[in-house]
Amino acid sequence: MFLSTPRLILRDFVAGDWPAVLAYQRDPRYLRLYEWEDRTEDDVKRFVQMFVDQQRDQPRTRFQLAVTLKAGGRLIGNCGIRLNGVDSHAAEIGYELAPDEWGRGYATEAARAIVRFGFEELGLHRIGAWTVADNTASIHVLEKLGMTLEGRLRDYERYKGRYWDVLMYGMIRVTSDE
């Protein structure tokens, strides 16, 4: 699978992508908002292999793609969409970027491509996403995509010795016949 944007290529993962993923997933700025305290080579190899294995699913319902820069091909994160089921008309998106690439609009660009894929290629009616409420950068990405805040789950996640609120966002495909 391959999606192209003005500055990015989103492509299927290959097993050899793990070192680039490890480099950003070990960054303390990245780890701040995740349940992990650290990431090992084995953790990340399993993480990347999970995405490689999902490519063989028939029918395919999970599309987590490596985000690479068109200029040079360097892997800087991942972005994907997961259908709620084989015959579902709804899905959730997710994304993560290397902290050194934050603030450059890459997350919005990648997520916009995956949303377009969901609506145009997968024929979805609804796409949602969730983020911890402390992740203001992710909130901005979701709002730039046109998603609407649909709810707040108070103290929904617990890790790193505290509870985290989770925000639920969503959007509905608007067609000319609606």
Disulfide bonds with the S-S distance in Angstrom:
none
